[in-house]
Amino acid sequence: MLRAVLALLSLAVPATAGDFLLVHPIDCDLDGPCYIQQYVDHDATDAATDFTCAGLTYNGHKGTDFALPDRSYINRGIDVLASASGTVKGIRDGMPDTGYSDTTAAAVQDRECGNGVVVGHAEGWETQYCHLRSGSIRVKRGDVISAGTVLGQVGMSGRAEFPHVHLSVRQDGRVVDPFDPDGEITCGAPDRTTLWADAPQYRAGGIISIGTSTAIPDFAEIRVGDVAGATARGDALVIWSYLFGVRKNDILRLDLRGPDRITIARNIEIERNQAQAFRAIGKKRKSESWPAGRYAGEATLLRDGVEIDRQSLTLTLP
């Protein structure tokens, strides 16, 4: 799978030996299926800027969001891991994984973190893990833990609009971005020093997943992970793509090809910046069934004419 990363970020190195270092807080591959949806906001105004001077954040965001591809992954039990050794300072559990909406806003007020764990570390460092799955927390206050200890599982409790673990890093109460701990951003030349023992590559947007269906799916179905695939006698043959961090004027190229010269293809221009989005194209069935055999689909995301992500699929119809 092709990934676009900033060249300088690929050279990022951890802080000097002996400094506070972090491991990834989620037991899931960040090159897919999981990904980082949002970073710390470095802009003191009402605007929002991540550590690369791009917009993969939102106003006032104080952590890094490590996301699952859809809500169905919550039931798979994806572990949340302690990013560093320390002592558990506090926990909260029992809040439902209903996600955030107008309906749940009052219930999560002042408990936006949802189910969570706070861990204290040496020299005033502190990490906080939010939106954990209800009933999954495995540690208790006062536990002395090591980096990589399972704290719980990824959920969607509190003020969470998608399944993820929100990691906040603080020193003496001050928010620190682990990707740019000194906070001195120079656009086009990101700080090469991070707090990560193995810094995740920066993805400035990309493809979360792709699939087929018998009709244009609802966005809610895609986010839940409940889209039925294409069938031989489906009313239509559709290919869709679920995206994150898309920018205005990005191009999404969707392509599905099968037997008997079946071709469904289109370049779709993204109209506005969106944290998450989906697009789909399809063709209605005109015969008794779609031709039997193997179908190959592909989604490609381009920015300023450069490919930043690609995913493919295969489908066999009887």
N, C-alpha and C positions, 0 to 999 in steps of 0.2 A: 504494500500500500504506500502510495506516495504521500509525503507530508511536506508542507512548506514551513520552514523555520528561518528565523533571522540568523544570518551567518555568525554574527557576533555572539548571539545567545548560545549557539552550539559550542562555543568556547568557554562558557561560564564555568568558573571554578569555585569550590567551597571556600569559606573563610579560612584564615590561617589556622594551623594545628592548635588544638586546645580551645578554640572558640566553640560556641553553641552550634551544633549541627543537627539537621533534621533528616528523617527518612520519610518516605511518602506515607500519608495517613490512610490510604485505601488499598486493599488487597485486590487490585484490578489493574490491568495493563492500560496505561494512559495513552498508548498509541492505538487504542481500540481494544475492547468496546468502550472503555471509559475515557474521560477527557476532562480538561479543566474548562469550565464554563465562564468563570469570572475571576478577576484578580483584584488586588487592593486598589482603591481609588487614590491617586496622588494629587488630584486637583482640589484646591481649597475652596473653589467657587462652586456654583450650582452645576457646572459642567462635570464631566467624569473622564479621567485619563488613567490607563494602566501604566505599568512601569516601562513600556516601550513607546509611550506617547500615543498609543492607539486606544480604541474605545471598548475593549473587552472587560468592562466593569460597569458600575453604575454609581450615581452620586452617593458618597458617604460609605461605600462598601469597605469593610474593615478586615476582610479575610480573603481566602482563596477557596473557591468552590470546586471540589472534586466530584464529578457527576457520573451517574449511571446512565446508560442509553435510554431507558424508559422505566416505567413503574413496575413492570413485570419482574425486573431484576431485584426488587426489594425482597420478594419471596425466595430468591435464590440464596439469600444470606451472605451478602458481600461484607467482609469484615472491615471495621475501622480500627486502625493501628495507632498506638502511641508513637508520635514522631520523635520523641526523645525520652531518655530515662528521667524519672522524677517521682514525685509523691502526689497521689490523687487528692486534690483540695476540695472537690465537690462534684456531685452528680445530680441529675434529675432524670426520672424515667416515668413511664405511664401515660405520656401524652400520645394521642392517636396519630396515625400517619395519614391524616386526611388532607394534608397540604393546605396552602394558604389561599383563601378566597374571601369574598365579601361575607359569606356565611360563617366563616371561621375566624374572622378578624377579631371579634370581641373576645373569643375564647383564648386566643394566643397573645393578647395584649400584655406587655411586660414579661412575656415568656417566649419571645420571638425565637430564641435559640432552640426551643423544643426540648427534646430529650438530649442531654449533653453531659460532657465530662470536662472538668478543668484540672489540668496537671501543672504543679509547680516544679520549677527546675532551679538549678544553682544560679547565682548572680542576678536574681530578680526576674529571670525569664519565666514565662507562663504560656501554655498552649491551651486552647479551648476548641472542643469538637462539638458541632451542633447538628441538629436534625436527625439524630440517630433513631433507629427503628424501635418502636414501643416494645418494652420487655426484653431488649437485647443486651442491655449494659451488664458487663461481667465483672466490673471492679467496684470497690466501695471506698468511701472516704478514708484516707489514711494509708491505703495500699502503696507500697513502694514498688514501682514497676520499671521495666526496661524498655528501651526503644524497640518497637515491633510488637509489644504486648497487645493482645486483642482487647479493645475497650468495649466493643459492641458491634453493631452492624448498621450499614447505611439505611436510612429511612427517609421519611418525608414529614417529620413532625415540626410543629412550630410554624414560623413564617417561611415556608419552603414551597416554591411553585414547581419544583422538579426534584427528583430524588438525588440527594447529594450529601456529602459531609462538608461543612463549612469549617475550615481551619483558621483560627485567629492566633496570631503570635504577638506577644507583648513583652516588653522589658520595662520593669518598674511602672507598669500601667500604660506605657506608650505603645501604640500600635506600630508594629514593624512588618514591612513587606519582606518575606523570606527571599523573594527574587531580587530585591534591591534594598538591602538592609540600611544603607546610609541615607536613602531617600533623595540622593542628589542625581536627578535624572538629566541626561543629556540626550535629547531626541536624536535618533539615528546612531547613537553609540551607547547602548545600555551598559550599565555597570557589570563588569565581568565577575564580581564577587557576589556570592549568594550564601544563604544559610543552609543550602541543601548539600548533603553528602553526595548525592547524585541528582543534579538539577533536572527536573522534567523539561523537555523541549517545549518551547513556546509555540502554540498553534494559534494563529491569528484568525481563527474561524475554520470551519470544515464540515464534513459530512458525518453525522451521527450514525445513520443507518439508511438502507434502501430496501425496497421490497416491491412485490406485485400484489394486485388485488383485482376484484371483479367490478369495481366502481371507484370513483375518486373518494378516498377515505376522509373521515372527519379528523381534524387535527387532534381532538381528544382521544380518538382511537390510537393514533400513532404514539402519542405521549404515554398512553397506558401500555402499549405494546400488544394491542388486541386487534390487529388487522389481518383478516383472513386472506390467504394468498390466492393467486389466479387459479381458475379451474377451466377444464376443457369446454364446459358449457356455460361459462359465465357470460353475462350480458355484455361485458367489455373486458378488454385486456389493458391493464393499467400498470405503469411503473411509477413509483414515488420515491422521494428522497427527503429525509429529515436532516435539518441543518442547524448549525450554531454559529453565532458571531458573523452573520452575513452582513455585507456592506452594500450600500447603494451602488449600482452599476456592476456588481458582481454578475458573472454569467454562470448559470447552472445548465450543463448539457446532459440531457436524459436520452438514453438510447436503449431500445429493446428490439432484438431481432430473433426470428424463429424460422421454422420450415416454410416452404412455399413462398419465400420472399416476403414474409411478414416483417414489416419495419415500422417501428414507432419511434420517432426521434424529433427532438426540438431543442433549440437553445433558448433559455428563459432568462431574461434580464431581471435582476432583483431591484425592486423599486425604492426600497428604503432600508436603513440600518435596522436589524432585528437581532435580539439575543438568541431567539429560536424561531424557526420557520419550517415550512414544508412546501414542496411543489410536486405536482403530479401531471402526467399526460397519459392519454389512452386512446383506444380505438374501439368502436362498437362492433359486436359480432354480427355478421351478415349471413353466415351459413349455419348449418346445424351445430357445428362445434369448431373450436380452433384446431388447426392442424396438429396432429400428434408429433411429438418429438422434443428436441432440446431447444430451449430458448436461452439467449445470453443477454443480460442487461448490464448497463453501466451508468454511473452518475459521476460527472466531473465538475468540479467547482473551480472557476477561474477568476482571478482578480488582476485587473490591469493587464489582461492578456496572458498571465502566468498561471499555470495550474497549481493550486494549493492543496487539493485533495482529490482522491478518486476512490470509488468503491465499485465492486462488480458482484453479480449474482448469476446463478444458472437455475433453470427451471425445466422440468420435464413433464409434459402433458401426455396422458395416455391416448 
